[in-house]
């Protein structure tokens, strides 16, 4: 686990995020005291595919019955 000061973290955030993306955990300190931790998000890889699957399931069986998007917008405005 790496450790960096707050000023260095601010200055080099893109590089730190690259390290975190590759699995490293980084502690940010201020005046020598730990104040935050940058770490990879766990379970992130399946989130998008889960959302897409849920949207497809929600859509199943639902039809617009010939309505256009413009008609739906106009209907929502009235």
PyMOL Python script that loads the backbone (N, CA, C, O; Angstrom):
from pymol import cmd

cmd.read_pdbstr("""\
ATOM      1  N   UNK A   1       0.850  -1.168   0.000  1.00  0.00           N
ATOM      2  CA  UNK A   1       0.000   0.000   0.000  1.00  0.00           C
ATOM      3  C   UNK A   1       0.897   1.234   0.000  1.00  0.00           C
ATOM      4  O   UNK A   1       1.828   1.342   0.798  1.00  0.00           O
ATOM      5  N   UNK A   2       0.596   2.176  -0.925  1.00  0.00           N
ATOM      6  CA  UNK A   2       1.370   3.405  -1.003  1.00  0.00           C
ATOM      7  C   UNK A   2       0.787   4.493  -0.125  1.00  0.00           C
ATOM      8  O   UNK A   2      -0.349   4.409   0.341  1.00  0.00           O
ATOM      9  N   UNK A   3       1.587   5.504   0.083  1.00  0.00           N
ATOM     10  CA  UNK A   3       1.146   6.617   0.902  1.00  0.00           C
ATOM     11  C   UNK A   3       1.653   7.893   0.255  1.00  0.00           C
ATOM     12  O   UNK A   3       2.826   7.981  -0.108  1.00  0.00           O
ATOM     13  N   UNK A   4       0.766   8.902   0.105  1.00  0.00           N
ATOM     14  CA  UNK A   4       1.162  10.179  -0.479  1.00  0.00           C
ATOM     15  C   UNK A   4       0.533  11.312   0.314  1.00  0.00           C
ATOM     16  O   UNK A   4      -0.507  11.142   0.950  1.00  0.00           O
ATOM     17  N   UNK A   5       1.178  12.468   0.268  1.00  0.00           N
ATOM     18  CA  UNK A   5       0.631  13.652   0.913  1.00  0.00           C
ATOM     19  C   UNK A   5      -0.510  14.232   0.083  1.00  0.00           C
ATOM     20  O   UNK A   5      -0.635  13.939  -1.107  1.00  0.00           O
ATOM     21  N   UNK A   6      -1.335  15.051   0.717  1.00  0.00           N
ATOM     22  CA  UNK A   6      -2.500  15.622   0.051  1.00  0.00           C
ATOM     23  C   UNK A   6      -2.100  16.476  -1.154  1.00  0.00           C
ATOM     24  O   UNK A   6      -2.737  16.390  -2.204  1.00  0.00           O
ATOM     25  N   UNK A   7      -1.064  17.292  -1.021  1.00  0.00           N
ATOM     26  CA  UNK A   7      -0.630  18.142  -2.132  1.00  0.00           C
ATOM     27  C   UNK A   7      -0.175  17.289  -3.313  1.00  0.00           C
ATOM     28  O   UNK A   7      -0.540  17.559  -4.457  1.00  0.00           O
ATOM     29  N   UNK A   8       0.618  16.263  -3.034  1.00  0.00           N
ATOM     30  CA  UNK A   8       1.086  15.364  -4.093  1.00  0.00           C
ATOM     31  C   UNK A   8      -0.090  14.635  -4.740  1.00  0.00           C
ATOM     32  O   UNK A   8      -0.108  14.436  -5.955  1.00  0.00           O
ATOM     33  N   UNK A   9      -1.067  14.238  -3.933  1.00  0.00           N
ATOM     34  CA  UNK A   9      -2.245  13.548  -4.470  1.00  0.00           C
ATOM     35  C   UNK A   9      -2.990  14.454  -5.427  1.00  0.00           C
ATOM     36  O   UNK A   9      -3.419  14.018  -6.495  1.00  0.00           O
ATOM     37  N   UNK A  10      -3.147  15.725  -5.045  1.00  0.00           N
ATOM     38  CA  UNK A  10      -3.841  16.681  -5.908  1.00  0.00           C
ATOM     39  C   UNK A  10      -3.064  16.888  -7.209  1.00  0.00           C
ATOM     40  O   UNK A  10      -3.646  16.938  -8.292  1.00  0.00           O
ATOM     41  N   UNK A  11      -1.759  17.006  -7.084  1.00  0.00           N
ATOM     42  CA  UNK A  11      -0.914  17.272  -8.244  1.00  0.00           C
ATOM     43  C   UNK A  11      -0.831  16.083  -9.196  1.00  0.00           C
ATOM     44  O   UNK A  11      -0.760  16.266 -10.411  1.00  0.00           O
ATOM     45  N   UNK A  12      -0.841  14.877  -8.656  1.00  0.00           N
ATOM     46  CA  UNK A  12      -0.620  13.671  -9.463  1.00  0.00           C
ATOM     47  C   UNK A  12      -1.832  12.733  -9.476  1.00  0.00           C
ATOM     48  O   UNK A  12      -1.675  11.519  -9.601  1.00  0.00           O
ATOM     49  N   UNK A  13      -3.030  13.292  -9.349  1.00  0.00           N
ATOM     50  CA  UNK A  13      -4.227  12.445  -9.271  1.00  0.00           C
ATOM     51  C   UNK A  13      -4.371  11.487 -10.447  1.00  0.00           C
ATOM     52  O   UNK A  13      -4.661  10.313 -10.215  1.00  0.00           O
ATOM     53  N   UNK A  14      -4.186  11.919 -11.709  1.00  0.00           N
ATOM     54  CA  UNK A  14      -4.346  10.947 -12.807  1.00  0.00           C
ATOM     55  C   UNK A  14      -3.435   9.723 -12.681  1.00  0.00           C
ATOM     56  O   UNK A  14      -3.859   8.595 -12.936  1.00  0.00           O
ATOM     57  N   UNK A  15      -2.176   9.958 -12.285  1.00  0.00           N
ATOM     58  CA  UNK A  15      -1.248   8.831 -12.121  1.00  0.00           C
ATOM     59  C   UNK A  15      -1.669   7.935 -10.956  1.00  0.00           C
ATOM     60  O   UNK A  15      -1.554   6.711 -11.033  1.00  0.00           O
ATOM     61  N   UNK A  16      -2.152   8.546  -9.885  1.00  0.00           N
ATOM     62  CA  UNK A  16      -2.605   7.749  -8.736  1.00  0.00           C
ATOM     63  C   UNK A  16      -3.818   6.900  -9.124  1.00  0.00           C
ATOM     64  O   UNK A  16      -3.920   5.741  -8.723  1.00  0.00           O
ATOM     65  N   UNK A  17      -4.730   7.474  -9.896  1.00  0.00           N
ATOM     66  CA  UNK A  17      -5.907   6.717 -10.328  1.00  0.00           C
ATOM     67  C   UNK A  17      -5.520   5.537 -11.212  1.00  0.00           C
ATOM     68  O   UNK A  17      -6.162   4.488 -11.157  1.00  0.00           O
ATOM     69  N   UNK A  18      -4.487   5.696 -12.020  1.00  0.00           N
ATOM     70  CA  UNK A  18      -3.996   4.576 -12.832  1.00  0.00           C
ATOM     71  C   UNK A  18      -3.503   3.446 -11.930  1.00  0.00           C
ATOM     72  O   UNK A  18      -3.779   2.273 -12.181  1.00  0.00           O
ATOM     73  N   UNK A  19      -2.779   3.809 -10.894  1.00  0.00           N
ATOM     74  CA  UNK A  19      -2.281   2.791  -9.962  1.00  0.00           C
ATOM     75  C   UNK A  19      -3.436   2.091  -9.258  1.00  0.00           C
ATOM     76  O   UNK A  19      -3.429   0.871  -9.094  1.00  0.00           O
ATOM     77  N   UNK A  20      -4.430   2.875  -8.845  1.00  0.00           N
ATOM     78  CA  UNK A  20      -5.589   2.297  -8.168  1.00  0.00           C
ATOM     79  C   UNK A  20      -6.345   1.374  -9.118  1.00  0.00           C
ATOM     80  O   UNK A  20      -6.801   0.302  -8.719  1.00  0.00           O
ATOM     81  N   UNK A  21      -6.478   1.793 -10.376  1.00  0.00           N
ATOM     82  CA  UNK A  21      -7.177   0.963 -11.359  1.00  0.00           C
ATOM     83  C   UNK A  21      -6.479  -0.380 -11.564  1.00  0.00           C
ATOM     84  O   UNK A  21      -7.121  -1.371 -11.913  1.00  0.00           O
ATOM     85  N   UNK A  22      -5.176  -0.410 -11.349  1.00  0.00           N
ATOM     86  CA  UNK A  22      -4.443  -1.668 -11.499  1.00  0.00           C
ATOM     87  C   UNK A  22      -4.426  -2.485 -10.203  1.00  0.00           C
ATOM     88  O   UNK A  22      -3.769  -3.523 -10.125  1.00  0.00           O
ATOM     89  N   UNK A  23      -5.160  -2.003  -9.180  1.00  0.00           N
ATOM     90  CA  UNK A  23      -5.315  -2.803  -7.974  1.00  0.00           C
ATOM     91  C   UNK A  23      -4.617  -2.287  -6.731  1.00  0.00           C
ATOM     92  O   UNK A  23      -4.781  -2.853  -5.651  1.00  0.00           O
ATOM     93  N   UNK A  24      -3.846  -1.231  -6.863  1.00  0.00           N
ATOM     94  CA  UNK A  24      -3.112  -0.711  -5.702  1.00  0.00           C
ATOM     95  C   UNK A  24      -4.032   0.114  -4.796  1.00  0.00           C
ATOM     96  O   UNK A  24      -4.994   0.725  -5.262  1.00  0.00           O
ATOM     97  N   UNK A  25      -3.729   0.122  -3.525  1.00  0.00           N
ATOM     98  CA  UNK A  25      -4.465   0.913  -2.532  1.00  0.00           C
ATOM     99  C   UNK A  25      -3.521   2.002  -2.034  1.00  0.00           C
ATOM    100  O   UNK A  25      -2.382   1.719  -1.663  1.00  0.00           O
ATOM    101  N   UNK A  26      -3.998   3.259  -2.026  1.00  0.00           N
ATOM    102  CA  UNK A  26      -3.138   4.384  -1.683  1.00  0.00           C
ATOM    103  C   UNK A  26      -3.778   5.190  -0.555  1.00  0.00           C
ATOM    104  O   UNK A  26      -4.953   5.551  -0.622  1.00  0.00           O
ATOM    105  N   UNK A  27      -2.986   5.467   0.482  1.00  0.00           N
ATOM    106  CA  UNK A  27      -3.442   6.286   1.598  1.00  0.00           C
ATOM    107  C   UNK A  27      -2.980   7.725   1.367  1.00  0.00           C
ATOM    108  O   UNK A  27      -1.820   7.967   1.033  1.00  0.00           O
ATOM    109  N   UNK A  28      -3.893   8.671   1.548  1.00  0.00           N
ATOM    110  CA  UNK A  28      -3.560  10.087   1.419  1.00  0.00           C
ATOM    111  C   UNK A  28      -3.426  10.656   2.827  1.00  0.00           C
ATOM    112  O   UNK A  28      -4.279  10.440   3.688  1.00  0.00           O
ATOM    113  N   UNK A  29      -2.333  11.389   3.041  1.00  0.00           N
ATOM    114  CA  UNK A  29      -2.080  11.960   4.357  1.00  0.00           C
ATOM    115  C   UNK A  29      -2.103  13.484   4.294  1.00  0.00           C
ATOM    116  O   UNK A  29      -1.876  14.086   3.245  1.00  0.00           O
ATOM    117  N   UNK A  30      -2.379  14.079   5.430  1.00  0.00           N
ATOM    118  CA  UNK A  30      -2.309  15.535   5.561  1.00  0.00           C
ATOM    119  C   UNK A  30      -1.587  15.814   6.872  1.00  0.00           C
ATOM    120  O   UNK A  30      -2.042  15.415   7.944  1.00  0.00           O
ATOM    121  N   UNK A  31      -0.466  16.500   6.772  1.00  0.00           N
ATOM    122  CA  UNK A  31       0.385  16.777   7.934  1.00  0.00           C
ATOM    123  C   UNK A  31       0.761  15.481   8.656  1.00  0.00           C
ATOM    124  O   UNK A  31       0.803  15.429   9.886  1.00  0.00           O
ATOM    125  N   UNK A  32       1.035  14.430   7.864  1.00  0.00           N
ATOM    126  CA  UNK A  32       1.488  13.162   8.422  1.00  0.00           C
ATOM    127  C   UNK A  32       0.399  12.243   8.962  1.00  0.00           C
ATOM    128  O   UNK A  32       0.694  11.141   9.425  1.00  0.00           O
ATOM    129  N   UNK A  33      -0.871  12.689   8.907  1.00  0.00           N
ATOM    130  CA  UNK A  33      -1.979  11.867   9.418  1.00  0.00           C
ATOM    131  C   UNK A  33      -2.817  11.357   8.260  1.00  0.00           C
ATOM    132  O   UNK A  33      -3.121  12.112   7.336  1.00  0.00           O
ATOM    133  N   UNK A  34      -3.192  10.090   8.297  1.00  0.00           N
ATOM    134  CA  UNK A  34      -4.025   9.503   7.244  1.00  0.00           C
ATOM    135  C   UNK A  34      -5.395  10.172   7.242  1.00  0.00           C
ATOM    136  O   UNK A  34      -6.037  10.289   8.286  1.00  0.00           O
ATOM    137  N   UNK A  35      -5.847  10.617   6.047  1.00  0.00           N
ATOM    138  CA  UNK A  35      -7.154  11.267   5.949  1.00  0.00           C
ATOM    139  C   UNK A  35      -8.076  10.594   4.933  1.00  0.00           C
ATOM    140  O   UNK A  35      -9.292  10.774   4.993  1.00  0.00           O
ATOM    141  N   UNK A  36      -7.516   9.827   4.008  1.00  0.00           N
ATOM    142  CA  UNK A  36      -8.349   9.185   2.995  1.00  0.00           C
ATOM    143  C   UNK A  36      -7.610   7.999   2.396  1.00  0.00           C
ATOM    144  O   UNK A  36      -6.388   7.884   2.497  1.00  0.00           O
ATOM    145  N   UNK A  37      -8.382   7.125   1.774  1.00  0.00           N
ATOM    146  CA  UNK A  37      -7.810   5.965   1.093  1.00  0.00           C
ATOM    147  C   UNK A  37      -8.403   5.884  -0.305  1.00  0.00           C
ATOM    148  O   UNK A  37      -9.622   5.931  -0.472  1.00  0.00           O
ATOM    149  N   UNK A  38      -7.539   5.761  -1.312  1.00  0.00           N
ATOM    150  CA  UNK A  38      -7.971   5.485  -2.678  1.00  0.00           C
ATOM    151  C   UNK A  38      -7.812   3.988  -2.884  1.00  0.00           C
ATOM    152  O   UNK A  38      -6.725   3.439  -2.705  1.00  0.00           O
ATOM    153  N   UNK A  39      -8.897   3.337  -3.258  1.00  0.00           N
ATOM    154  CA  UNK A  39      -8.817   1.897  -3.489  1.00  0.00           C
ATOM    155  C   UNK A  39      -9.748   1.523  -4.632  1.00  0.00           C
ATOM    156  O   UNK A  39     -10.710   2.240  -4.909  1.00  0.00           O
ATOM    157  N   UNK A  40      -9.472   0.414  -5.296  1.00  0.00           N
ATOM    158  CA  UNK A  40     -10.327  -0.017  -6.403  1.00  0.00           C
ATOM    159  C   UNK A  40     -11.745  -0.314  -5.921  1.00  0.00           C
ATOM    160  O   UNK A  40     -11.948  -0.771  -4.795  1.00  0.00           O
ATOM    161  N   UNK A  41     -12.697  -0.056  -6.767  1.00  0.00           N
ATOM    162  CA  UNK A  41     -14.084  -0.375  -6.472  1.00  0.00           C
ATOM    163  C   UNK A  41     -14.264  -1.870  -6.688  1.00  0.00           C
ATOM    164  O   UNK A  41     -13.900  -2.396  -7.740  1.00  0.00           O
ATOM    165  N   UNK A  42     -14.821  -2.550  -5.704  1.00  0.00           N
ATOM    166  CA  UNK A  42     -15.009  -3.997  -5.826  1.00  0.00           C
ATOM    167  C   UNK A  42     -16.316  -4.291  -6.539  1.00  0.00           C
ATOM    168  O   UNK A  42     -17.319  -3.614  -6.317  1.00  0.00           O
ATOM    169  N   UNK A  43     -16.302  -5.289  -7.384  1.00  0.00           N
ATOM    170  CA  UNK A  43     -17.506  -5.736  -8.057  1.00  0.00           C
ATOM    171  C   UNK A  43     -18.013  -4.779  -9.130  1.00  0.00           C
ATOM    172  O   UNK A  43     -19.156  -4.898  -9.571  1.00  0.00           O
ATOM    173  N   UNK A  44     -17.194  -3.851  -9.546  1.00  0.00           N
ATOM    174  CA  UNK A  44     -17.618  -2.835 -10.510  1.00  0.00           C
ATOM    175  C   UNK A  44     -17.848  -3.409 -11.902  1.00  0.00           C
ATOM    176  O   UNK A  44     -18.718  -2.921 -12.623  1.00  0.00           O
ATOM    177  N   UNK A  45     -17.111  -4.410 -12.292  1.00  0.00           N
ATOM    178  CA  UNK A  45     -17.134  -4.889 -13.674  1.00  0.00           C
ATOM    179  C   UNK A  45     -18.501  -5.381 -14.121  1.00  0.00           C
ATOM    180  O   UNK A  45     -18.835  -5.251 -15.299  1.00  0.00           O
ATOM    181  N   UNK A  46     -19.297  -5.936 -13.229  1.00  0.00           N
ATOM    182  CA  UNK A  46     -20.581  -6.473 -13.634  1.00  0.00           C
ATOM    183  C   UNK A  46     -21.732  -5.499 -13.525  1.00  0.00           C
ATOM    184  O   UNK A  46     -22.853  -5.829 -13.912  1.00  0.00           O
ATOM    185  N   UNK A  47     -21.488  -4.308 -13.008  1.00  0.00           N
ATOM    186  CA  UNK A  47     -22.570  -3.353 -12.773  1.00  0.00           C
ATOM    187  C   UNK A  47     -23.253  -2.960 -14.065  1.00  0.00           C
ATOM    188  O   UNK A  47     -24.481  -2.992 -14.143  1.00  0.00           O
ATOM    189  N   UNK A  48     -22.493  -2.593 -15.074  1.00  0.00           N
ATOM    190  CA  UNK A  48     -23.075  -2.143 -16.340  1.00  0.00           C
ATOM    191  C   UNK A  48     -23.860  -3.265 -16.998  1.00  0.00           C
ATOM    192  O   UNK A  48     -24.972  -3.043 -17.476  1.00  0.00           O
ATOM    193  N   UNK A  49     -23.306  -4.447 -17.028  1.00  0.00           N
ATOM    194  CA  UNK A  49     -24.016  -5.560 -17.653  1.00  0.00           C
ATOM    195  C   UNK A  49     -25.286  -5.907 -16.877  1.00  0.00           C
ATOM    196  O   UNK A  49     -26.284  -6.309 -17.476  1.00  0.00           O
ATOM    197  N   UNK A  50     -25.260  -5.755 -15.549  1.00  0.00           N
ATOM    198  CA  UNK A  50     -26.465  -5.991 -14.751  1.00  0.00           C
ATOM    199  C   UNK A  50     -27.554  -4.980 -15.092  1.00  0.00           C
ATOM    200  O   UNK A  50     -28.724  -5.344 -15.213  1.00  0.00           O
ATOM    201  N   UNK A  51     -27.180  -3.725 -15.246  1.00  0.00           N
ATOM    202  CA  UNK A  51     -28.149  -2.678 -15.575  1.00  0.00           C
ATOM    203  C   UNK A  51     -28.748  -2.916 -16.949  1.00  0.00           C
ATOM    204  O   UNK A  51     -29.957  -2.776 -17.133  1.00  0.00           O
ATOM    205  N   UNK A  52     -27.912  -3.274 -17.916  1.00  0.00           N
ATOM    206  CA  UNK A  52     -28.407  -3.547 -19.263  1.00  0.00           C
ATOM    207  C   UNK A  52     -29.383  -4.721 -19.238  1.00  0.00           C
ATOM    208  O   UNK A  52     -30.431  -4.669 -19.881  1.00  0.00           O
ATOM    209  N   UNK A  53     -29.050  -5.764 -18.508  1.00  0.00           N
ATOM    210  CA  UNK A  53     -29.939  -6.920 -18.408  1.00  0.00           C
ATOM    211  C   UNK A  53     -31.274  -6.522 -17.778  1.00  0.00           C
ATOM    212  O   UNK A  53     -32.330  -6.938 -18.253  1.00  0.00           O
ATOM    213  N   UNK A  54     -31.234  -5.718 -16.710  1.00  0.00           N
ATOM    214  CA  UNK A  54     -32.467  -5.278 -16.060  1.00  0.00           C
ATOM    215  C   UNK A  54     -33.314  -4.415 -16.983  1.00  0.00           C
ATOM    216  O   UNK A  54     -34.539  -4.540 -16.993  1.00  0.00           O
ATOM    217  N   UNK A  55     -32.682  -3.544 -17.756  1.00  0.00           N
ATOM    218  CA  UNK A  55     -33.431  -2.716 -18.708  1.00  0.00           C
ATOM    219  C   UNK A  55     -34.103  -3.574 -19.782  1.00  0.00           C
ATOM    220  O   UNK A  55     -35.248  -3.326 -20.158  1.00  0.00           O
ATOM    221  N   UNK A  56     -33.387  -4.572 -20.264  1.00  0.00           N
ATOM    222  CA  UNK A  56     -33.970  -5.463 -21.271  1.00  0.00           C
ATOM    223  C   UNK A  56     -35.153  -6.228 -20.704  1.00  0.00           C
ATOM    224  O   UNK A  56     -36.163  -6.406 -21.386  1.00  0.00           O
ATOM    225  N   UNK A  57     -35.038  -6.681 -19.462  1.00  0.00           N
ATOM    226  CA  UNK A  57     -36.152  -7.380 -18.818  1.00  0.00           C
ATOM    227  C   UNK A  57     -37.348  -6.442 -18.645  1.00  0.00           C
ATOM    228  O   UNK A  57     -38.489  -6.842 -18.874  1.00  0.00           O
ATOM    229  N   UNK A  58     -37.091  -5.203 -18.245  1.00  0.00           N
ATOM    230  CA  UNK A  58     -38.154  -4.221 -18.065  1.00  0.00           C
ATOM    231  C   UNK A  58     -38.875  -3.948 -19.381  1.00  0.00           C
ATOM    232  O   UNK A  58     -40.099  -3.815 -19.412  1.00  0.00           O
ATOM    233  N   UNK A  59     -38.117  -3.867 -20.454  1.00  0.00           N
ATOM    234  CA  UNK A  59     -38.662  -3.568 -21.780  1.00  0.00           C
ATOM    235  C   UNK A  59     -39.504  -4.701 -22.351  1.00  0.00           C
ATOM    236  O   UNK A  59     -40.409  -4.466 -23.152  1.00  0.00           O
ATOM    237  N   UNK A  60     -39.211  -5.907 -21.948  1.00  0.00           N
ATOM    238  CA  UNK A  60     -39.868  -7.081 -22.506  1.00  0.00           C
ATOM    239  C   UNK A  60     -41.382  -6.966 -22.347  1.00  0.00           C
ATOM    240  O   UNK A  60     -41.891  -6.783 -21.241  1.00  0.00           O
ATOM    241  N   UNK A  61     -42.093  -7.075 -23.469  1.00  0.00           N
ATOM    242  CA  UNK A  61     -43.548  -7.050 -23.443  1.00  0.00           C
ATOM    243  C   UNK A  61     -44.160  -5.663 -23.478  1.00  0.00           C
ATOM    244  O   UNK A  61     -45.383  -5.530 -23.539  1.00  0.00           O
ATOM    245  N   UNK A  62     -43.332  -4.628 -23.443  1.00  0.00           N
ATOM    246  CA  UNK A  62     -43.854  -3.264 -23.487  1.00  0.00           C
ATOM    247  C   UNK A  62     -43.712  -2.721 -24.903  1.00  0.00           C
ATOM    248  O   UNK A  62     -42.637  -2.815 -25.497  1.00  0.00           O
ATOM    249  N   UNK A  63     -44.784  -2.153 -25.449  1.00  0.00           N
ATOM    250  CA  UNK A  63     -44.783  -1.621 -26.811  1.00  0.00           C
ATOM    251  C   UNK A  63     -45.293  -0.188 -26.814  1.00  0.00           C
ATOM    252  O   UNK A  63     -46.027   0.222 -25.915  1.00  0.00           O
ATOM    253  N   UNK A  64     -44.904   0.562 -27.820  1.00  0.00           N
ATOM    254  CA  UNK A  64     -45.335   1.950 -27.942  1.00  0.00           C
ATOM    255  C   UNK A  64     -46.637   2.101 -28.723  1.00  0.00           C
ATOM    256  O   UNK A  64     -47.200   3.194 -28.774  1.00  0.00           O
ATOM    257  N   UNK A  65     -47.121   1.024 -29.329  1.00  0.00           N
ATOM    258  CA  UNK A  65     -48.375   1.040 -30.085  1.00  0.00           C
ATOM    259  C   UNK A  65     -48.411   2.165 -31.109  1.00  0.00           C
ATOM    260  O   UNK A  65     -49.419   2.861 -31.225  1.00  0.00           O
ATOM    261  N   UNK A  66     -47.339   2.349 -31.845  1.00  0.00           N
ATOM    262  CA  UNK A  66     -47.314   3.317 -32.932  1.00  0.00           C
ATOM    263  C   UNK A  66     -46.996   4.742 -32.532  1.00  0.00           C
ATOM    264  O   UNK A  66     -46.888   5.604 -33.404  1.00  0.00           O
ATOM    265  N   UNK A  67     -46.842   5.025 -31.247  1.00  0.00           N
ATOM    266  CA  UNK A  67     -46.505   6.380 -30.821  1.00  0.00           C
ATOM    267  C   UNK A  67     -45.066   6.707 -31.202  1.00  0.00           C
ATOM    268  O   UNK A  67     -44.177   5.859 -31.126  1.00  0.00           O
ATOM    269  N   UNK A  68     -44.859   7.949 -31.611  1.00  0.00           N
ATOM    270  CA  UNK A  68     -43.493   8.397 -31.872  1.00  0.00           C
ATOM    271  C   UNK A  68     -42.957   9.066 -30.613  1.00  0.00           C
ATOM    272  O   UNK A  68     -43.712   9.416 -29.706  1.00  0.00           O
ATOM    273  N   UNK A  69     -41.667   9.234 -30.578  1.00  0.00           N
ATOM    274  CA  UNK A  69     -41.064   9.905 -29.437  1.00  0.00           C
ATOM    275  C   UNK A  69     -41.597  11.329 -29.334  1.00  0.00           C
ATOM    276  O   UNK A  69     -41.870  11.811 -28.235  1.00  0.00           O
ATOM    277  N   UNK A  70     -41.749  12.006 -30.475  1.00  0.00           N
ATOM    278  CA  UNK A  70     -42.280  13.371 -30.484  1.00  0.00           C
ATOM    279  C   UNK A  70     -43.673  13.409 -29.852  1.00  0.00           C
ATOM    280  O   UNK A  70     -43.969  14.310 -29.067  1.00  0.00           O
ATOM    281  N   UNK A  71     -44.527  12.445 -30.184  1.00  0.00           N
ATOM    282  CA  UNK A  71     -45.872  12.406 -29.627  1.00  0.00           C
ATOM    283  C   UNK A  71     -45.838  12.195 -28.108  1.00  0.00           C
ATOM    284  O   UNK A  71     -46.636  12.778 -27.374  1.00  0.00           O
ATOM    285  N   UNK A  72     -44.914  11.363 -27.655  1.00  0.00           N
ATOM    286  CA  UNK A  72     -44.796  11.141 -26.213  1.00  0.00           C
ATOM    287  C   UNK A  72     -44.322  12.396 -25.500  1.00  0.00           C
ATOM    288  O   UNK A  72     -44.784  12.708 -24.402  1.00  0.00           O
ATOM    289  N   UNK A  73     -43.391  13.122 -26.133  1.00  0.00           N
ATOM    290  CA  UNK A  73     -42.901  14.370 -25.530  1.00  0.00           C
ATOM    291  C   UNK A  73     -44.043  15.367 -25.426  1.00  0.00           C
ATOM    292  O   UNK A  73     -44.246  15.992 -24.385  1.00  0.00           O
ATOM    293  N   UNK A  74     -44.794  15.510 -26.528  1.00  0.00           N
ATOM    294  CA  UNK A  74     -45.907  16.458 -26.524  1.00  0.00           C
ATOM    295  C   UNK A  74     -46.966  16.054 -25.499  1.00  0.00           C
ATOM    296  O   UNK A  74     -47.528  16.916 -24.823  1.00  0.00           O
ATOM    297  N   UNK A  75     -47.239  14.775 -25.377  1.00  0.00           N
ATOM    298  CA  UNK A  75     -48.209  14.298 -24.396  1.00  0.00           C
ATOM    299  C   UNK A  75     -47.756  14.616 -22.981  1.00  0.00           C
ATOM    300  O   UNK A  75     -48.577  14.963 -22.132  1.00  0.00           O
ATOM    301  N   UNK A  76     -46.468  14.503 -22.718  1.00  0.00           N
ATOM    302  CA  UNK A  76     -45.931  14.784 -21.398  1.00  0.00           C
ATOM    303  C   UNK A  76     -45.977  16.271 -21.045  1.00  0.00           C
ATOM    304  O   UNK A  76     -45.961  16.634 -19.869  1.00  0.00           O
ATOM    305  N   UNK A  77     -46.032  17.115 -22.051  1.00  0.00           N
ATOM    306  CA  UNK A  77     -46.061  18.564 -21.813  1.00  0.00           C
ATOM    307  C   UNK A  77     -47.458  19.071 -21.502  1.00  0.00           C
ATOM    308  O   UNK A  77     -47.618  20.166 -20.963  1.00  0.00           O
ATOM    309  N   UNK A  78     -48.455  18.292 -21.833  1.00  0.00           N
ATOM    310  CA  UNK A  78     -49.828  18.809 -21.616  1.00  0.00           C
ATOM    311  C   UNK A  78     -50.353  18.464 -20.255  1.00  0.00           C
ATOM    312  O   UNK A  78     -51.481  18.823 -19.919  1.00  0.00           O
TER     313      UNK A  78
END
""", "prot")
cmd.dss("prot")
cmd.show_as("cartoon", "prot")
cmd.util.cbc("prot")
cmd.orient("prot")
